[in-house]
């Protein structure tokens, strides 16, 4: 059983953020599941709302759940690995990467291959810093990724992301013809979620969109596009399997078409707004070239 008292040091107001901090090995989806099923208690009373406001001195418990199964084993330990990194920007506080597709941030289940965090650990070891991820990109998603170089910078940058002060812009190709731009406001895992999409171009049976997520839920863009019947092309989890199979055969797309083209925020150290951009990678550009030839 998990039982923790809310201390002044490292205080987190929201219940879900407190649990996420205290249970780093437990997936966020599992934490929300505990909340939905009434497994979480605050001062002896069930708390199902992820945004439940905690106070210093509150006692948080998780009952009737075996948390041991979430603990990392020795096989999950990370080892620095030499890796070629495409660095867009770097200073003493953070670095910005152009993340390639088909490389995971962290090790997953099954056969282990080198991951981005291990490449960053190797890079940091040679230069005297420890990398800290402050946001995520799916394995198949390419583009701009921000990495802090110390704990304090990670805390500050992490707060910018949590407080929705970071603007992220994605490019994606979706199934079907999207007639006009709009916004999807559909909760994810019981939390508010909002995604704006802007139509850039329509082809015969797919549409190119610029997408701006105003919240940072897991798989948010993929889930929201699927919810309006325009799933991202190549998305095996939320998309149309038969459509994806035929599209791959015709255009050679080996992943889902989603790319983070830009990230901007007010840099609290430089005291100015910064923007970092990543051009569309070759595999996605090739698909668009083939689509253009058919027009």
C-alpha positions as CSV (number, residue, x, y, z in Angstrom):
1,X,0.0,0.0,0.0
2,X,1.2,3.5,-0.9
3,X,0.9,6.1,1.9
4,X,2.6,9.5,1.7
5,X,2.2,12.8,3.7
6,X,2.2,16.0,1.6
7,X,5.2,17.9,2.8
8,X,6.0,21.6,2.2
9,X,9.2,20.6,0.4
10,X,8.5,19.6,-3.2
11,X,4.8,20.5,-2.7
12,X,2.4,19.7,-5.6
13,X,-1.1,21.1,-5.4
14,X,-2.8,18.8,-7.8
15,X,-3.3,15.2,-6.7
16,X,-2.3,13.7,-10.1
17,X,1.0,15.6,-10.2
18,X,1.7,14.6,-6.6
19,X,1.2,10.9,-7.5
20,X,3.2,11.2,-10.7
21,X,6.1,12.7,-8.7
22,X,6.0,10.1,-5.9
23,X,5.5,7.1,-8.3
24,X,8.0,7.7,-11.1
25,X,7.8,4.0,-12.2
26,X,4.0,4.0,-12.6
27,X,2.6,5.0,-16.0
28,X,0.4,8.1,-15.9
29,X,-2.4,6.0,-17.5
30,X,-2.3,3.7,-14.5
31,X,-2.4,6.6,-12.0
32,X,-5.6,7.9,-13.7
33,X,-7.0,4.4,-13.6
34,X,-6.4,4.2,-9.9
35,X,-8.3,7.5,-9.5
36,X,-11.2,6.4,-11.7
37,X,-11.7,3.1,-9.8
38,X,-11.6,4.8,-6.4
39,X,-8.3,3.3,-5.3
40,X,-6.9,6.7,-4.2
41,X,-7.7,8.2,-0.8
42,X,-6.9,11.6,0.8
43,X,-7.2,11.8,4.5
44,X,-9.2,8.5,4.5
45,X,-11.7,9.6,1.9
46,X,-11.8,8.5,-1.8
47,X,-10.5,11.1,-4.3
48,X,-11.4,10.5,-7.9
49,X,-10.7,13.9,-9.4
50,X,-7.1,14.2,-10.8
51,X,-7.2,18.0,-10.1
52,X,-8.1,17.5,-6.4
53,X,-6.4,20.2,-4.5
54,X,-3.9,19.0,-1.9
55,X,-2.8,20.9,1.2
56,X,0.4,20.5,3.2
57,X,-0.2,17.8,5.8
58,X,-2.7,15.8,3.8
59,X,-2.2,12.0,3.7
60,X,-2.5,10.4,0.3
61,X,-3.0,6.6,0.0
62,X,-3.4,4.1,-2.8
63,X,-5.3,1.0,-1.5
64,X,-5.8,-2.5,-2.9
65,X,-3.2,-2.1,-5.6
66,X,0.1,-4.1,-6.0
67,X,2.6,-1.4,-6.9
68,X,5.5,-3.8,-6.9
69,X,4.7,-4.9,-10.4
70,X,5.5,-1.4,-11.7
71,X,9.0,-1.3,-10.2
72,X,11.9,-1.2,-12.6
73,X,14.2,-4.2,-12.7
74,X,17.9,-4.2,-13.3
75,X,17.2,-4.8,-17.0
76,X,15.5,-1.5,-17.2
77,X,18.6,0.4,-16.0
78,X,19.9,2.9,-18.4
79,X,23.4,2.9,-19.9
80,X,25.1,5.8,-21.8
81,X,25.4,5.0,-25.5
82,X,27.3,6.9,-28.1
83,X,24.9,8.3,-30.6
84,X,24.8,11.0,-33.3
85,X,22.6,13.8,-32.1
86,X,21.1,16.5,-34.3
87,X,21.4,19.5,-32.0
88,X,19.4,22.6,-33.0
89,X,20.5,24.8,-30.0
90,X,22.5,24.4,-26.8
91,X,23.4,26.6,-23.9
92,X,24.2,26.1,-20.2
93,X,20.6,25.4,-19.2
94,X,19.1,23.3,-22.0
95,X,19.6,21.9,-25.4
96,X,17.1,21.4,-28.3
97,X,17.2,18.4,-30.5
98,X,15.8,17.5,-33.8
99,X,14.5,14.0,-32.9
100,X,14.6,11.5,-35.7
101,X,11.7,9.1,-36.2
102,X,11.7,5.5,-35.0
103,X,13.8,6.1,-31.9
104,X,12.3,5.8,-28.5
105,X,13.0,8.2,-25.7
106,X,13.2,5.5,-23.1
107,X,13.6,1.7,-23.1
108,X,10.4,-0.3,-23.5
109,X,9.5,-3.9,-23.2
110,X,11.2,-6.6,-25.2
111,X,14.5,-6.5,-27.0
112,X,16.5,-3.5,-25.9
113,X,18.0,-1.1,-28.5
114,X,19.7,2.2,-27.8
115,X,17.3,5.0,-26.9
116,X,17.5,8.7,-27.1
117,X,18.0,9.3,-23.3
118,X,20.9,6.9,-23.4
119,X,22.5,8.9,-26.2
120,X,21.9,12.1,-24.2
121,X,23.5,10.5,-21.1
122,X,26.6,9.7,-23.1
123,X,26.7,13.2,-24.6
124,X,26.1,14.7,-21.1
125,X,28.8,12.6,-19.5
126,X,31.4,13.9,-21.9
127,X,30.3,17.5,-21.2
128,X,29.6,17.4,-17.5
129,X,25.8,17.5,-17.2
130,X,22.9,15.1,-16.6
131,X,20.0,15.3,-19.2
132,X,16.4,15.6,-18.0
133,X,13.5,15.2,-20.4
134,X,10.8,17.9,-19.8
135,X,8.3,16.7,-22.4
136,X,7.8,13.7,-24.7
137,X,7.5,12.8,-28.3
138,X,6.2,9.3,-29.4
139,X,8.8,6.9,-30.8
140,X,7.5,7.5,-34.4
141,X,7.1,11.3,-34.0
142,X,10.0,13.4,-35.2
143,X,10.9,17.0,-34.6
144,X,11.8,19.5,-31.8
145,X,12.6,18.1,-28.4
146,X,13.7,20.2,-25.4
147,X,16.1,18.6,-22.9
148,X,17.2,20.3,-19.6
149,X,20.8,20.0,-18.4
150,X,20.2,20.1,-14.6
151,X,17.5,19.6,-12.1
152,X,16.6,23.3,-11.5
153,X,16.4,24.0,-15.3
154,X,14.2,20.9,-15.6
155,X,11.9,22.2,-12.9
156,X,11.5,25.6,-14.5
157,X,11.0,24.2,-18.0
158,X,8.7,21.5,-16.8
159,X,6.5,24.2,-15.1
160,X,6.3,26.1,-18.4
161,X,5.0,23.0,-20.1
162,X,2.6,22.2,-17.3
163,X,1.3,25.8,-17.2
164,X,0.7,25.7,-20.9
165,X,3.2,28.5,-21.6
166,X,4.9,26.5,-24.4
167,X,3.5,26.6,-27.9
168,X,4.1,23.4,-29.9
169,X,3.2,23.2,-33.6
170,X,2.9,19.9,-35.4
171,X,2.4,19.0,-39.1
172,X,0.3,15.9,-39.8
173,X,-1.4,14.1,-42.6
174,X,-4.8,12.7,-41.9
175,X,-7.3,10.4,-43.6
176,X,-10.1,12.1,-45.5
177,X,-10.9,15.6,-46.7
178,X,-11.0,18.1,-43.8
179,X,-13.3,20.8,-45.0
180,X,-12.4,23.6,-42.6
181,X,-10.1,24.4,-39.6
182,X,-11.4,23.9,-36.1
183,X,-10.7,22.8,-32.5
184,X,-11.3,19.5,-30.7
185,X,-12.2,19.8,-27.0
186,X,-12.6,16.3,-25.8
187,X,-11.3,15.1,-22.4
188,X,-8.6,12.5,-22.3
189,X,-8.2,10.1,-19.3
190,X,-10.7,12.3,-17.5
191,X,-8.7,15.5,-18.0
192,X,-9.5,18.5,-20.2
193,X,-7.7,18.5,-23.6
194,X,-7.8,20.9,-26.5
195,X,-6.3,20.7,-30.0
196,X,-6.5,23.3,-32.8
197,X,-6.1,22.1,-36.4
198,X,-5.6,24.3,-39.4
199,X,-6.1,22.9,-43.0
200,X,-3.0,23.5,-45.1
201,X,-3.9,21.4,-48.2
202,X,-6.3,18.8,-49.4
203,X,-5.3,15.9,-51.6
204,X,-7.6,13.2,-53.1
205,X,-8.2,11.3,-49.9
206,X,-5.9,12.8,-47.3
207,X,-5.4,16.3,-45.8
208,X,-2.3,18.1,-44.6
209,X,-2.8,19.9,-41.3
210,X,-1.0,22.2,-38.9
211,X,-1.9,21.2,-35.4
212,X,-1.5,23.1,-32.1
213,X,-2.1,21.1,-28.9
214,X,-3.0,23.5,-26.0
215,X,-2.8,20.7,-23.5
216,X,-0.2,17.9,-23.2
217,X,-2.1,14.6,-22.8
218,X,-0.7,11.3,-23.9
219,X,-1.3,10.7,-27.6
220,X,-3.5,13.8,-27.6
221,X,-3.2,14.7,-31.3
222,X,-3.6,11.1,-32.4
223,X,-6.6,10.6,-30.2
224,X,-8.3,13.9,-31.1
225,X,-7.8,13.5,-34.9
226,X,-9.3,10.0,-34.7
227,X,-12.2,11.3,-32.7
228,X,-13.3,13.5,-35.6
229,X,-12.9,10.6,-38.0
230,X,-9.7,12.0,-39.5
231,X,-7.0,9.7,-37.9
232,X,-3.4,10.3,-38.7
233,X,-2.2,8.4,-41.7
234,X,-0.1,5.4,-40.6
235,X,-1.3,5.4,-37.0
236,X,-1.8,1.7,-36.2
237,X,-3.3,2.3,-32.8
238,X,-6.0,4.9,-33.6
239,X,-6.1,4.8,-37.4
240,X,-7.7,2.8,-40.2
241,X,-5.6,-0.3,-40.6
242,X,-6.7,-1.1,-44.2
243,X,-6.3,2.5,-45.3
244,X,-2.8,2.6,-43.7
245,X,-1.8,-0.7,-45.4
246,X,-2.8,0.6,-48.9
247,X,-1.2,4.0,-48.3
248,X,2.1,2.4,-47.2
249,X,2.1,0.2,-50.3
250,X,1.5,3.1,-52.6
251,X,3.7,5.8,-50.9
252,X,6.2,3.9,-48.8
253,X,5.3,5.5,-45.5
254,X,6.7,3.3,-42.7
255,X,5.4,5.3,-39.7
256,X,2.6,7.7,-38.8
257,X,2.8,11.1,-40.4
258,X,3.3,13.4,-37.4
259,X,6.1,15.9,-37.0
260,X,6.8,18.6,-34.4
261,X,7.9,21.5,-36.6
262,X,8.2,24.2,-33.9
263,X,8.4,24.9,-30.2
264,X,8.4,28.4,-28.7
265,X,8.3,29.9,-25.2
266,X,9.5,32.8,-23.1
267,X,13.1,31.9,-22.0
268,X,13.3,33.0,-18.3
269,X,17.1,33.2,-18.5
270,X,17.4,35.2,-21.7
271,X,14.3,37.1,-20.8
272,X,13.0,36.9,-24.4
273,X,10.8,34.7,-26.5
274,X,12.6,31.9,-28.3
275,X,11.5,29.6,-31.1
276,X,13.1,26.4,-32.4
277,X,12.2,24.8,-35.7
278,X,12.7,21.5,-37.4
279,X,12.2,21.0,-41.1
280,X,10.0,18.1,-42.4
281,X,12.2,15.0,-42.5
282,X,13.0,13.3,-45.8
283,X,10.5,10.4,-45.4
284,X,7.5,12.7,-44.9
285,X,8.7,15.2,-47.6
286,X,8.9,12.3,-50.0
287,X,5.2,11.4,-49.4
288,X,4.1,14.9,-50.0
289,X,6.1,15.1,-53.2
290,X,4.4,12.0,-54.5
291,X,1.0,13.4,-53.5
292,X,1.8,16.6,-55.3
293,X,2.7,14.8,-58.5
294,X,-0.8,13.2,-58.5
295,X,-2.6,16.5,-58.3
